[in-house]
Amino acid sequence: MNIPGLPNFRDLGGHRTSHGTVIAPGALFRSVDLSRLEPAGGEALGALGIRRIIDLRTTVEVEKRPDRLPERMSSRHLDVLADAGAAAGAQVGRIMEDPRRLTEVLGGGAARDRMAATYRDIVSMPSALRSYRELFLGFAGDAGAGGVLFHCTTGKDRTGWAAASLMLLLGVDEDAVTEDYLRTNADLLPAMQPVLDRFAGQGGDPDVLLPVLGVQEEYLRTALDEVEVRFGGIRGYATDGLGLTEQDIDRLAAAVTVDAGSGGGGLR
């Protein structure tokens, strides 16, 4: 789906669950932030029936690069990394400040280690648990409110976990979840080439940025391992971690899935 100003944008609709349903097309969308959304992109979002935006970025990120909200769309801010402190929101912005130094800091596997730590945080950090709870309850809310677009900065980590954990909770096969998660590399990395080029031009090694700017299956596996250790699985993550009731989970499934044979679109 080509939305001007939104690389890594896609509809989660069509993924089959183990309960004879599919995620409804037009219900849930994921993307990068909307700070570069072009007017034509805003019109395209409206045409898709999107009415609500949920922003998973830090306050620092939101203030630095506020979303360009199309008309008739509401927005809600859920700061997943609030408990990580203000430094978390500035992390991406510091990438270009000292490429040589950053090459040293992120080299030798350090970038992957840092990403693994981030994924453990977005599973277990209190602010993350609060934010994902509210996100899922928002998905389960007013079925007549239109489609929901959720995003962070590049739509790959906080957003990637939101999509992956939701799909797993709904009963989507783990292989399909992983495939959707890794699709970010094809959808996002080409748009990040100018960043890599500038980084190289200033003396940095762009190879050390790839683990940070893209996604790897081991990151998702780290998150799932954290879920297993702390909560005993995805259902325990939802109930014990996020504090969702069985009724909440049923409402969520009813709001964002349709019978596999119905071919329905949008929220039911």
N, C-alpha and C positions, 0 to 999 in steps of 0.2 A: 504494500500500500504506500504510494508515493504522496506524502503530505509535505508541501513546501515548508522548509525550515525544521522538519522533524525526522531526522534519520532515526532508525531503530524503533519506528512506530509499527505496531501491529495489533490486530484483533485476536483475542484469545479464543474466539468462537470456533466451534467445530471439533474441538478435542473431545474424544469419547471417554466416558467414565465406565467404571465397572458395574454401574447400576442401570445400564440400558439408556443412558441419557448422553447428551453432548452439552458442552458449554455453549450457550446461546450466542449466535453471531450478533454483533451489535450491542452486546451487553458490557463487555469489559475490554479496555484497550490499554496498552502500555507504550511508553515513549520516553525520549529525553525530555529535558525541561522545555518550557514554551517561551523562553526568553528570545529566541530567534524565529519564532513563528511568523511567517509571512501572511499578509492579508488573504491571499488565495488559500493558504493553509487553514486559516480560521474558518473560512467559508466551507472548506472540505470537512472539517471537524463537525460543523453544524449540520452538514448534509448527512453525516453518518449517525446523527441522532445523539451525539455526545452533549450532555448538559451539565455534567459535574466533573471537576478537576480535583484530584487529590495529590498534593505536593508532599513528598517524603523527604525533602531536603532539610538541611539545618537552617536555622534563622540567618546565619551569616550568608549562606548560599542564596537564600531567598532575597535578602536585602541587596546583595551584589548583582544578581541577575534575576530580577522579578519576571514572572510569567507575563506574556502578552495575552491577556484573556479575551477571547472573542465575546461578542455581545451575547447576552442571555445565557451565559455559563457561570455557575457558581464555583467557588474554590474553597478548599479546606487544607490547612497546613498541619501535617503530622510529622514532627521532628524525630525520626527514627534514632538518630545519633546524638540526641540532646545530652545524654549522660556522658558522652565522650569529650565534652567541652568544646569551646569555640574553635580549637585548632582543627577539628575534623572538617569543618566547612571550608577551611582555607587550604586544605591539602592539595586539591587539584590545581588551584591557582598558583601554588608554589612550584609547579612542575617546571615552568620555563625560567624561573628566577636565576638558578645556578645549575645549568645542565651538567657541567663537569662534576660538581659536588654531588648532584643527585645520581649521576651514573655510579659514583663510588658507593653511595648509600644503598642503592637498589640492586647493585650487582651481586653476583655470587649466590643467587637464590633468595636474597633478602626481600625482593619484591613479592615473591610468592608467599614467603612467611608473613609479611605484613597483610597481604590479602586474606590469608587463612585466619589471621587474628580478627580482621574486620568481619569475616563471615561468622565467626563464633560470637562476636558482639551483636550482630544483627539477629541472631537467634535468641540470645540470653540476656542482653542488656535490658534493664528495666524500661528505659525509654522506648526501646525497640518493641518490647512486649506490649506496652501501652499503645504504641502507634499501630501495630499490626492488628491488635484487638479492635481498635476503632475503625481501621480500614475494612476489616471483614464485616463488622457490624454495619458499616456504611454500604457495603455491597448488598447486604441482606435487607436494606431499608426499603424505602418507598419504591415499589416496582414500577410506578408510573412516572418516575423522575427522569427517565432517559438513561442513555449510556454513561459509563464512568470511564474516565481516562486517569490512570495513576502514573506517576513518574518521580524520578529523583533528578540527578544532574545529567548523567549519560544513559540512564535507563537500563543499567546492567546489573548492579549489585543489590541495592535496597529494593529496586523495582524487580530485579530478577528473582530475589528471594520471595517477594510478595506473590509473584506469578507462580513460582514453583511450588511454594507451600500451599497456596490455594488449590492448584490443580491436583496435587497429591491428596489433599483433604477431600476433594470431590471424587477421588477414585480414578484419576487419569493415570495411565501406565507410566511407570518411572522412566522408561526409555523415551516415551513421547515428551515427558517433562524435560528431560535432559536435552533432547533435540531442540526444543523451543528455547531453552536457556542458552545453548551454544549458538543459536542463530544470530545472536547479537554480534558475533565476530564478522559475519557476512554483511549484516545490515549497518553496523556502526563503524567498524575499523576503516573502511574506505573514506568515510567522512572525516576521520581523524588524521588522514595522511598529512595535511598541512601542519598539524602539531608536531608530528614526527619529523617532518622536513625542517621545521624551524629549530627543533631540538638538536638535530644533527648539525645544522648550520652554525649553532652556537657552541659546538664542541662536545655535545652529549652523544651517547650511544643509544640510538632509538630502540635497539633490541631490549634494553632494560625497561623501556616504557610499555612494551607489549603486554606483559603480565598485569599491568595496572590499567591500561586502556581497553583491554579485551577481557574475555572470561575464559576460564578453563574448567573442565569437568571436575578437577580436584577441589575447586572452590565450593561447588555445589555439594560435593561429597563431604567436605569439611562441615558444612552446615547441617547436613543430614546426620552425620556422626554426632554432632553436638545435640541435635534433637533426640537421638536415640539414647545418649548417655544421660541427658538431663530430664527427659520427659517420657522415655520409653517408646517413642514413635510419633508419627504425625498427629494421630488422634490425641495423644497425651499432650502434645505441644498446643493443640487448639484448646483443650479443656483445662489442663493444669497450668500451662504457660500463659495463654491468652485469656483464660477465664471464660471461655465460651461454654454455654450450656448445650446439651444435646438439641434443645429446641432452637437455639441460635444456629447451630450447624444445619438443622433441617430447613430453617428459613433461608439460610444462605444458599443451599442447594436448590431450593424451590425458586429463588429469585434469579439465579444465573444459569440454570440448565433447562433444557427442553428434552422431550422424548426423542430418542435417536432417530425414529422414523418420521418425526413430524416435519423436519426441515424448517422449523420455525426460526424467525429472526427476532432479535431484541429480547428485552426482559419479559418473562412471563409472570 
